Amino acid sequence: MKSQKSTGEGKKTVLTLLILLSIGSPLMATSWYSGHYELVDGNSYGEVRIYNDVTIDIYGGDISYVYAYDDTLTNWYDGEMYYFATSNNSIANIYGGTVNIGLAAVDSSIINLYAHDIVITHTGGNWDDGQVFGKYNLTDESFIFDLWGSDTYTHINTIPEPATLLLLAFGTLIIRKK
């Protein structure tokens, strides 16, 4: 079992690493306040902040941080990032991709995780705030997300593969007829 001191020191170390990565990175921060944007494979992105009514589709690339605020929509299909955070009514649909450091959700934000074989823990990971394990519906690729914030897991909705939804709908119809 981790002591409070070691857990706190671990968080400080990770936060220091995050700050050093952002300071040492030649990539600039980008902020978008309206419109539709696509991040594609082969490109590198620093800090990406989206606000208001922005929709962002992430098809790949190497991304340091994505922060989604207000009433934004993020559709994430592939790519690698260090940290992804949602807040203030933002919605994130995650179909694929890798988060190396953490996934966070606060306020009234929602993360729809299109995956199966999901296991969510309330402890463990980089900050001992929990982890999400599973496989993406589209690719059957395994993933692990470390959660940042002890209640991030309450903002995650899991969306099963279409075959499961079809069987559930069919079963509901049969029950209603009886």
C-alpha positions in Angstrom: 0.0 0.0 0.0 1.3 3.5 -0.9 1.9 6.0 1.8 0.4 9.4 1.5 3.9 10.9 1.3 5.0 8.7 -1.6 1.7 9.3 -3.5 2.0 13.1 -3.0 5.7 13.0 -4.1 4.7 11.0 -7.2 2.1 13.6 -8.1 4.6 16.4 -7.7 7.1 14.5 -9.9 4.5 14.0 -12.7 3.4 17.6 -12.5 7.0 18.8 -12.7 7.5 16.6 -15.7 4.3 18.0 -17.4 5.6 21.6 -16.8 9.1 20.7 -18.1 7.6 19.1 -21.2 5.4 22.1 -22.0 8.3 24.6 -21.4 10.8 22.6 -23.3 8.6 21.9 -26.3 9.0 24.0 -29.4 5.3 23.5 -30.2 3.1 26.5 -29.3 -0.3 26.4 -27.7 -3.3 26.7 -30.0 -6.7 27.9 -28.9 -9.8 27.7 -31.0 -13.1 29.4 -30.0 -15.4 28.4 -32.9 -15.4 26.2 -35.9 -14.4 22.7 -36.9 -10.8 21.4 -36.9 -9.1 18.2 -37.7 -5.8 16.9 -36.3 -4.2 14.3 -38.6 -1.6 11.7 -38.5 2.0 12.8 -39.2 1.7 16.1 -37.5 2.8 17.2 -34.0 0.7 19.4 -31.8 1.6 21.2 -28.6 -1.2 22.3 -26.2 -4.6 22.4 -27.9 -7.4 24.3 -26.1 -10.9 24.4 -27.5 -13.7 26.6 -26.2 -17.4 27.5 -26.9 -18.8 25.6 -29.9 -15.7 24.1 -31.4 -15.7 20.5 -32.8 -12.4 18.8 -33.1 -11.8 15.5 -34.9 -8.5 13.8 -34.0 -7.4 11.2 -36.6 -3.9 10.9 -35.4 -0.7 12.8 -34.7 1.4 13.3 -31.7 -0.4 15.7 -29.3 1.0 17.0 -26.0 -2.3 18.1 -24.3 -5.9 18.7 -25.3 -8.1 20.7 -23.0 -11.8 20.8 -24.0 -14.0 23.5 -22.3 -17.5 24.8 -22.5 -19.8 23.2 -25.0 -17.2 21.6 -27.3 -17.2 18.2 -29.0 -14.2 16.1 -29.4 -14.2 13.0 -31.7 -11.0 11.0 -31.1 -10.2 8.2 -33.5 -6.5 7.7 -33.3 -3.3 9.4 -32.2 -1.2 9.7 -29.1 -1.3 12.4 -26.4 0.1 12.9 -23.0 -3.0 14.4 -21.3 -6.6 14.8 -22.3 -9.1 16.8 -20.1 -12.7 17.8 -20.5 -14.8 20.3 -18.5 -17.9 22.6 -18.5 -20.4 20.6 -20.6 -17.8 19.3 -23.1 -18.4 16.0 -24.7 -15.6 13.6 -25.9 -16.3 10.5 -28.0 -13.3 8.2 -27.8 -13.0 5.6 -30.6 -9.2 5.0 -30.4 -6.0 6.5 -29.4 -3.5 6.5 -26.5 -3.1 8.7 -23.5 0.3 8.4 -21.8 -0.1 10.4 -18.7 -3.8 11.0 -17.9 -7.4 11.4 -18.7 -9.5 13.9 -16.7 -13.2 14.9 -16.7 -14.7 17.5 -14.4 -17.9 19.6 -14.0 -20.7 18.3 -16.3 -18.5 17.0 -19.0 -19.0 13.5 -20.6 -16.6 11.0 -22.0 -18.3 8.4 -24.3 -15.9 5.5 -24.6 -16.7 3.3 -27.6 -15.2 0.1 -26.3 -15.9 -3.4 -24.8 -14.5 -5.6 -22.0 -14.3 -2.4 -19.9 -12.9 -2.5 -16.4 -12.8 0.7 -14.3 -10.9 0.9 -11.1 -11.2 3.6 -8.5 -7.5 3.3 -7.4 -4.2 2.7 -9.2 -2.5 4.5 -12.0 -0.1 7.5 -11.9 -2.1 9.4 -9.3 -3.9 6.5 -7.6 -7.2 8.0 -8.9 -8.1 4.9 -10.9 -7.7 3.4 -14.4 -9.8 2.3 -17.3 -8.9 -0.9 -19.2 -10.6 -2.3 -22.3 -10.6 -2.8 -26.1 -11.8 -0.3 -28.7 -14.9 -1.4 -30.7 -13.5 -0.3 -34.1 -10.0 -1.9 -33.9 -10.2 -4.4 -30.9 -7.0 -2.7 -29.8 -6.4 -2.8 -26.0 -6.0 0.4 -24.0 -5.3 1.6 -20.5 -6.1 5.2 -19.3 -4.8 6.5 -16.0 -7.5 8.8 -14.5 -6.7 12.2 -13.1 -9.2 13.2 -10.4 -10.9 10.8 -8.1 -14.3 11.3 -9.7 -13.3 11.2 -13.4 -14.7 7.7 -13.7 -18.2 9.1 -12.9 -18.0 11.0 -16.2 -17.3 8.0 -18.4 -20.1 6.3 -20.4 -19.2 3.0 -22.1 -20.8 2.4 -25.4 -20.7 -1.3 -26.4 -20.1 -2.7 -29.9 -23.0 -2.5 -32.3 -23.7 -6.3 -32.1 -24.3 -6.1 -28.4 -26.7 -3.1 -28.9 -28.5 -5.1 -31.6 -29.0 -8.1 -29.3 -30.2 -5.9 -26.5 -32.7 -4.2 -28.7 -33.9 -7.6 -30.0 -34.3 -8.9 -26.5 -36.3 -5.9 -25.5 -38.7 -6.4 -28.4 -39.2 -10.0 -27.4 -39.9 -9.1 -23.8 -42.4 -6.4 -24.9 -44.3 -8.8 -27.1 -44.8 -11.3 -24.2 
